[in-house]
Amino acid sequence: MENWVLTLTILPSVGLLLISTITLSVSLSTELDHLMSHDDPKEEIITGKLKQLKLLSWAMIALYLCAAALALDGLIGALFHEKSFSLAMNLWISIFIFSITSLCVATLFLITFAIRAVSIKQKQFK
């Protein structure tokens, strides 16, 4: 298999992560709206959920960057796979490393979100 195809095989997984993160964000926004409409809103829980929403936003940004970098990387790899341009190969490797780094950063944001979500839910249902 050609090296540049590897970047395109990772792209659907990033898309699935992005869709699930967007779904989480919409769900959290709806839940925040519901919490704020109550007569006695719990400020601590609302503040925690707003921080969670910010984490999801940063994760989405990192996932969008990853998807764009993977698509660009696949394009560069496809255009120059037959030629031996060292500049194109270095560019391909650099963009691939950037995309994997942004994917790891997004994953760390999502792990942090999941860990914090448990403590917020525990406070909410006490």
Residue pairs with C-beta under 8 A, 6 or more apart in sequence:
2 77
2 81
3 77
3 81
3 92
4 73
4 74
4 76
4 77
4 78
4 81
4 92
5 74
5 77
7 70
7 73
7 74
7 77
7 96
7 99
8 70
8 71
8 74
10 70
10 99
10 103
11 67
11 70
11 71
11 74
14 63
14 66
14 67
14 70
14 103
15 67
17 63
17 106
17 110
18 60
18 63
18 64
18 67
21 56
21 59
21 60
21 63
21 106
21 110
22 60
24 56
24 113
25 53
25 56
25 57
25 60
28 49
28 52
28 53
28 56
29 53
31 49
32 46
32 49
32 50
32 53
35 41
35 42
35 45
35 46
35 49
36 46
42 124
44 123
45 120
45 123
45 124
48 116
48 119
48 120
48 123
49 120
51 116
52 113
52 116
52 117
52 120
55 109
55 110
55 112
55 113
55 116
56 109
56 113
58 109
59 106
59 109
59 110
59 113
60 106
62 102
62 103
62 105
62 106
62 109
63 102
63 103
63 106
65 98
65 99
65 102
66 99
66 100
66 102
66 103
66 106
69 95
69 96
69 98
69 99
69 102
70 96
70 99
72 95
73 92
73 95
73 96
73 99
76 88
76 91
76 92
76 95
77 92
79 88
80 88
80 89
80 92
